[in-house]
Amino acid sequence: MTSNPTSNRIALAALLLGAACIAFAPILVRLSPLGPSATAFYRLLLSLPLLGLWLVWDMAAKKRLPCRQSDLKGLAIAGFCFAADLAVWHWSVKMTSIANATLFPNFAPIYVTLAGWILFKQGVRPRFLAGMALALSGAVLLMGENISLGGPHLAGDLLGQLTAVFYAGYIVAVGRLRARLSTAAIMTLSGLVTTPLLLAAALASGESLWIQPGQSWGPLILLALVSHVGGQSLIAYALAHLPASFGSVGLLLQPLIATLLAWGRLGEGLPPLAMGGGLVILAGIALARTASRA
């Protein structure tokens, strides 16, 4: 992982922009004419042609194969974790509020930090833990009035928490792969694993894969281009230069943007303390960043 200050600043900007891009995903999933698993499948399928062209260009520029045989296991893990993340989260979006479905998956930093500590013996600074806790507290404060635990939302909320576990696995896998592979290689090759798994999930759930006359492909295309090709690629790029633990904390910018979008587009209430919660998130990210640089 590079320590070049300029590269780190660019990576930080890419991470935050990537978080902004994936913040559009909850609304686009809600607007999709298809079921949750079918929507996730098309999110990957429609992104693969563009990612494939990017990989061909990347291979031609570097004049070498995109990966070695030893990298295939890591790519398979990343692809599986992302497929599970999307399949579970898209159901969560359908079964609970935008606030809940956005908040619970963003507990991923806890699992990323635990994985780094337990699996890879990575030290954790108290200042980083304080920043992570502050950012998570801001996310809870941000959506506090919209969060509705239990009752009809319970199943969706549990799926949201499971999403955090799978997304943490994806972030850790990508962070380790980026030490050797390009963003284009990871996005395309892991996507070749994710896509058939999501197709199997859609078929197993009995969802239709066909757009009916009069329904729009727009949400699916935007989901593929903005949230996946744009957002996930920017995040994958950033993880070559930033610790995975901090990367997961930086992604807590997403709940702030997603909540504002849901308020404006779907009419979900905006908590009175929302802006205060947003500021707390930003303060937590900044504190975690200083600990990561140290």
C-alpha positions in Angstrom: 0.0 0.0 0.0 1.5 3.3 -1.1 2.2 6.1 1.3 2.6 8.8 -1.3 0.7 11.9 0.0 -0.6 12.9 -3.4 -1.9 9.3 -4.1 -3.5 9.2 -0.7 -5.3 12.5 -1.3 -6.6 11.3 -4.7 -7.6 8.0 -3.1 -9.5 9.8 -0.3 -11.4 11.9 -2.9 -12.1 8.7 -4.9 -13.4 6.9 -1.8 -15.8 9.8 -0.9 -17.0 10.2 -4.5 -17.6 6.4 -4.7 -19.6 6.6 -1.5 -21.7 9.4 -3.1 -22.3 7.2 -6.2 -23.5 4.1 -4.3 -25.8 6.3 -2.2 -28.1 6.5 -5.2 -28.5 2.7 -5.1 -31.4 2.5 -2.5 -33.6 4.8 -4.5 -32.8 3.1 -7.8 -33.6 -0.3 -6.2 -36.9 1.0 -5.0 -37.6 2.4 -8.5 -36.7 -0.8 -10.3 -39.5 -2.6 -12.1 -38.0 -6.0 -11.1 -37.6 -7.9 -7.9 -34.6 -7.5 -5.6 -32.5 -10.4 -6.8 -33.3 -9.7 -10.5 -32.4 -6.1 -10.0 -29.1 -7.1 -8.4 -28.4 -9.4 -11.4 -29.0 -6.7 -14.0 -26.8 -4.3 -11.9 -23.9 -6.6 -12.7 -24.9 -7.8 -16.1 -25.3 -4.4 -17.6 -22.0 -3.2 -16.1 -19.9 -6.1 -17.5 -19.6 -4.9 -21.1 -18.1 -1.5 -20.0 -15.9 -3.2 -17.4 -14.8 -5.7 -20.0 -13.7 -3.0 -22.4 -11.9 -1.3 -19.6 -10.0 -4.5 -18.8 -9.0 -5.1 -22.4 -7.6 -1.5 -22.6 -5.8 -2.1 -19.3 -4.2 -5.3 -20.5 -3.2 -3.7 -23.8 -1.6 -0.7 -21.9 0.3 -3.0 -19.4 1.0 -5.8 -21.9 0.3 -8.5 -19.4 -2.4 -10.8 -18.2 -4.8 -9.3 -15.6 -4.0 -11.7 -12.9 -2.1 -14.9 -11.9 -3.5 -18.2 -10.9 -2.8 -17.5 -7.3 -5.2 -14.5 -7.4 -8.2 -16.6 -8.5 -9.1 -17.6 -5.0 -9.2 -14.0 -3.8 -11.2 -12.9 -6.8 -13.7 -15.8 -6.1 -14.1 -14.7 -2.5 -14.6 -11.1 -3.5 -17.2 -12.1 -6.1 -19.0 -14.4 -3.7 -19.1 -11.8 -0.9 -20.4 -9.1 -3.3 -23.1 -11.4 -4.7 -24.2 -12.3 -1.2 -24.0 -8.6 -0.2 -26.2 -7.4 -3.1 -28.7 -10.3 -2.9 -29.3 -9.8 0.8 -29.3 -6.0 0.7 -31.7 -5.7 -2.2 -34.2 -7.7 -0.2 -33.5 -5.5 2.8 -34.4 -2.4 0.8 -37.7 -4.0 -0.2 -38.6 -5.1 3.3 -37.7 -2.1 5.4 -37.3 1.7 5.1 -34.5 3.4 3.2 -33.1 4.7 6.5 -32.9 1.2 8.0 -31.6 -0.4 4.8 -28.9 2.2 4.6 -27.9 2.3 8.2 -27.5 -1.4 9.1 -25.1 -2.3 6.2 -22.9 0.6 7.2 -21.9 -1.3 10.4 -19.4 -3.0 8.0 -16.5 -1.0 9.6 -16.9 -3.0 12.8 -16.5 -6.3 10.9 -13.7 -5.0 8.7 -11.7 -3.8 11.8 -12.3 -7.1 13.6 -11.2 -9.1 10.5 -8.0 -7.0 10.3 -7.3 -7.6 14.0 -8.2 -11.3 14.2 -7.2 -12.6 10.7 -4.2 -10.4 9.8 -3.0 -9.2 13.2 -3.4 -5.6 12.3 -3.1 -3.2 15.2 -6.0 -0.8 15.9 -5.3 2.7 17.4 -7.7 4.0 20.1 -8.0 7.2 18.0 -9.3 5.2 15.0 -11.8 3.3 17.2 -13.0 6.7 18.5 -13.4 8.0 15.0 -15.3 4.9 13.9 -17.6 5.1 16.9 -18.2 8.8 16.3 -19.0 8.2 12.6 -21.4 5.3 13.5 -23.1 7.4 16.2 -23.6 10.2 13.6 -25.2 7.7 11.2 -27.6 6.6 14.0 -28.3 10.2 14.9 -28.8 11.1 11.2 -31.6 8.6 10.7 -32.8 8.2 14.3 -36.4 9.4 13.8 -36.8 7.3 10.6 -35.4 4.1 12.2 -38.2 1.7 13.1 -37.0 -1.4 14.8 -38.9 -4.7 15.1 -42.4 -5.3 13.9 -42.8 -5.5 10.1 -39.3 -4.2 9.6 -37.5 -6.9 11.7 -36.7 -9.3 8.9 -35.5 -6.5 6.7 -33.3 -5.0 9.5 -31.7 -8.4 10.1 -30.9 -8.8 6.4 -29.4 -5.3 6.6 -27.1 -6.4 9.4 -26.1 -9.5 7.4 -25.3 -7.3 4.5 -22.7 -5.5 6.6 -20.9 -8.9 7.2 -20.8 -9.7 3.5 -19.8 -6.2 2.5 -17.0 -6.3 5.1 -15.8 -9.5 3.5 -15.8 -7.8 0.1 -13.9 -4.8 1.3 -11.2 -6.9 3.0 -10.8 -9.1 -0.1 -10.6 -6.2 -2.5 -8.2 -4.3 -0.2 -5.8 -7.3 -0.3 -6.2 -7.9 -4.1 -5.4 -4.3 -4.9 -1.9 -4.8 -3.7 -1.4 -6.9 -6.8 -4.2 -6.3 -9.3 -5.7 -3.3 -11.1 -9.1 -1.9 -10.4 -10.2 -3.0 -13.9 -9.1 -6.6 -13.3 -10.8 -6.8 -9.9 -14.1 -5.2 -11.0 -14.4 -7.3 -14.2 -13.1 -10.7 -13.0 -14.9 -10.6 -9.6 -18.0 -9.5 -11.6 -17.8 -12.7 -13.6 -18.2 -14.6 -10.4 -20.9 -12.4 -9.0 -23.2 -12.3 -12.0 -24.1 -16.0 -12.3 -24.6 -16.2 -8.6 -27.1 -13.4 -8.7 -28.8 -15.0 -11.7 -29.1 -18.2 -9.6 -30.6 -16.2 -6.7 -33.1 -14.5 -9.0 -34.2 -17.8 -10.5 -34.4 -19.5 -7.1 -36.6 -16.7 -5.8 -39.0 -17.1 -8.8 -38.6 -13.5 -9.8 -39.2 -12.4 -13.4 -36.2 -11.4 -15.5 -38.2 -9.6 -18.1 -39.2 -5.9 -18.3 -42.8 -5.6 -19.1 -44.0 -3.2 -21.8 -44.3 0.3 -20.5 -41.7 -0.3 -17.7 -38.4 1.6 -17.8 -34.9 0.2 -18.0 -33.7 3.5 -16.6 -33.3 2.6 -12.9 -31.4 -0.6 -13.9 -29.0 1.2 -16.3 -28.3 3.9 -13.8 -27.8 1.4 -11.0 -25.2 -0.4 -13.2 -23.4 2.7 -14.4 -23.5 5.1 -11.4 -23.5 2.8 -8.4 -21.5 -0.1 -9.8 -19.1 1.0 -12.6 -18.7 4.4 -11.0 -19.1 3.9 -7.3 -17.6 0.5 -6.7 -14.7 1.1 -9.1 -13.8 4.3 -7.3 -13.9 2.5 -4.0 -11.8 -0.4 -5.3 -9.2 2.1 -6.6 -9.1 3.9 -3.3 -8.4 0.6 -1.4 -5.0 0.4 -3.1 -3.9 3.5 -1.2 -6.0 3.5 2.0 -6.4 0.9 4.8 -9.5 -1.2 4.4 -10.6 -0.3 7.9 -10.5 3.4 7.1 -12.1 2.8 3.7 -15.1 1.2 5.4 -15.4 4.2 7.8 -15.1 6.7 4.9 -18.1 5.0 3.2 -20.3 6.2 6.1 -20.7 9.3 4.0 -23.2 7.2 2.1 -26.0 7.2 4.7 -26.0 11.0 4.8 -26.4 11.3 1.0 -28.9 8.4 0.8 -31.1 9.9 3.5 -31.1 13.3 1.8 -32.0 11.6 -1.5 -34.8 9.6 0.1 -36.2 12.7 1.7 -36.3 14.6 -1.6 -37.4 11.8 -3.9 -39.4 9.3 -1.8 -40.8 11.6 0.8 -39.3 9.8 3.8 -39.0 12.1 6.8 -35.8 14.1 7.4 -34.9 13.9 11.1 -34.6 17.4 12.8 -31.1 16.4 13.9 -30.1 15.2 10.4 -27.6 17.9 9.7 -26.1 17.5 13.1 -25.8 13.8 12.5 -24.1 14.5 9.2 -21.5 16.7 10.8 -20.8 14.0 13.4 -20.2 11.5 10.6 -17.8 13.9 8.9 -16.0 14.5 12.2 -15.7 10.8 12.8 -14.3 10.2 9.3 -11.8 13.0 9.9 -10.7 11.6 13.2 -10.3 8.1 11.8 -8.3 9.5 8.9 -5.8 11.2 11.2 -5.3 7.9 13.1 -4.9 6.0 9.7 -2.2 8.5 8.5 -0.4 8.2 11.8 
